[in-house]
Amino acid sequence: MELLDFIKNTLEDSPTLVKFFISSREDEDIVHQLTSFPNVEISSVKNQADIQAFVEAETKRLVRNGTLLRNSLRKLEVQTQIISKISTDSAGM
């Protein structure tokens, strides 16, 4: 809790604008301690479409340039499975 106390004290006592970037799983203690301060929450659910687009573009690029599935006879099928599996298992992370 020392770090959280430091963040709170800095936000409360600073005469100028101070910004912190805090990255963690949703933790009740952190949320409770910092609810009175303005914040921007980034949810993993909101990132899923971006992750899907990145995985799809990168997988297709790697297949196209021969880095991935170079000798596969079922490139399209396996490429689709890779995209689906990685996107699904990422859970927005």
HUMOQUI-V562773 format. One record per residue. RES is the residue in one small letter. OMEGA is omega in radians with two decimals (* if undefined). D_LAST is the distance of its C-alpha to the last C-alpha in whole Angstrom. Layout:
BEGIN
res = {RES:RES}
omega = {OMEGA:OMEGA}
d_last = {D_LAST:D_LAST}
END
This chain:
BEGIN
res = {m:e:l:l:d:f:i:k:n:t:l:e:d:s:p:t:l:v:k:f:f:i:s:s:r:e:d:e:d:i:v:h:q:l:t:s:f:p:n:v:e:i:s:s:v:k:n:q:a:d:i:q:a:f:v:e:a:e:t:k:r:l:v:r:n:g:t:l:l:r:n:s:l:r:k:l:e:v:q:t:q:i:i:s:k:i:s:t:d:s:a:g:m}
omega = {-3.14:3.14:3.13:3.07:3.11:3.14:3.13:-3.12:3.13:3.13:-3.12:-2.96:-3.06:3.12:3.13:3.14:3.09:3.13:3.05:2.99:-3.11:-3.14:3.10:2.95:3.14:-3.07:-3.08:-3.12:-3.13:-3.14:-3.12:-3.08:-3.03:-3.09:-3.09:-3.13:3.10:3.14:3.05:-3.12:3.09:-3.11:3.12:3.12:-3.13:-3.10:-3.00:-3.13:3.09:3.12:3.12:-3.13:3.14:-3.12:-3.14:-3.11:-3.09:3.11:3.12:3.11:-3.13:3.08:-3.10:-3.10:3.03:3.11:-3.09:3.08:-3.07:-3.06:-3.12:3.07:-3.11:-3.04:-3.08:-3.14:-3.12:3.09:3.12:3.11:3.12:-3.13:-3.12:-3.07:-3.10:-3.14:-3.12:-3.09:3.14:-3.13:3.09:-3.09:*}
d_last = {26:27:25:24:28:28:25:27:30:30:28:31:34:33:36:33:30:27:23:21:17:15:12:12:11:13:16:20:22:20:20:23:24:23:23:27:25:24:20:17:14:11:9:6:8:10:7:8:11:10:8:11:13:12:12:15:17:16:17:20:21:21:23:26:27:27:25:23:25:28:31:29:31:29:26:25:25:23:21:20:19:17:15:15:14:11:9:10:9:5:6:4:0}
END
